[in-house]
Amino acid sequence: MTDRQVLEGTVPLDMGGERIDHVVVEMFPDFSRSRLQQWIKSGELLVDGNQVKQKFKVIGDEKITIDAAIEDVVEMIPQDVPLDIIYEDDDIIVINKPVGLVVHPGSGHDDGTMMNGLLYHDAELAKVPRAGIVHRLDKDTSGLLVTAKNISAHKHLVDQLQERTVSREYMAIVKGVLVSGGTVEEPIGRHYVDRKKMAVVQDGKEAITHYRVQERFEHHSLVKVKLETGRTHQIRVHMAHIKHSLVGDQVYGGRLQLPKNCSEEMKLALRGAKRQMLHAWRLGLIHPVTGEEMFWEAGMPEDMEDLLDLMRYEAGGHNDDDGDMEVHYVFE
């Protein structure tokens, strides 16, 4: 007897007016277009509990349900992609993702992803939606991710993310000298003009970002960021919104503007920063089986550490007599 798994998702509001067969390709990227179309035809894919035709146009916010066989839930090929696994048991895997590794296949990245590596590491993950991946980091963001090894753990982790009990903290190097920490609570959705970008938009989804100053430098700041929600590019969009975009951000950082009177070494370093200086350094969650509260930490990658060392050197150290430098802030 074949086991089955019910998968669910909600149609993004910004996809209103599009055909259902186009929408679900974006919502469920682990499945081929042909398989999704077949599920629509067979009635295994429902919209608000109803069978629809491929040309059905959504309004937005509809509930999509797929009642699919567990085997071949993931149709990607296993590949020997190196994974920095810092914790693993029978239910979860915690990975320290390096800069440059794509989490799962998408436009322009058909293979060589973390998902391909997970399937190579454990073939049983093919029976779990998205090979157990429940959240992601951008290609050029480094740091900690948790994945599920079975259906039960997957559901628990998804529920925790929705209930906001998963703790995700980041380190970011941003432009400008921040006076203090704060909270950005602005809705995020697709950019009205450039649909490949996200933006603060009036009709976007709720997004809440907390940040604290860790160190101040002559022209930059190191901040610790804690997410309350998990929107696409949330930290990058919110920090750009308050005019403190991430150093190296090629999408939201705007044109490179070198600070006045900075050294040649600093100019070279800033020109060489071709990716956003963002690292997911701490992850906390409730274990889906034991109920234990667990935390992991991962040090910043070399490029961020090198840039920070240069900023510290040019700022003259961590502290000064006037109290201009602030270090070791922590979340309450």
ABEGO torsion letter per residue (X at the ends): XBBBBBBBBBBBAAABGBBAAAAAAAABAABBAAAAAAAAAAGABBBGGBBBBAABBBAEGBBBBBBBBABGABABBBBBBBBBBABBBAABBBBBBBBGBBABBBBGBABGBAAAAAAAABAAAAABBGGGBABBBBAABBEBBBBBABAAAAAAAAAAAAAGABBBBBBBBBBEBBABBEBBBBBBBBBAABAABBBBBAABBBBBBBBBBABBBAABBBBBBBBABBBBGAAAAAAAAAGBBBBGBAAAAEBBBBBBGBBAAAAAAAAABABBBBBBABBBBBBAAAGBBBBBBBBBBAAAAAAAAAAAAAAGEABBAAGABBBGBBBX
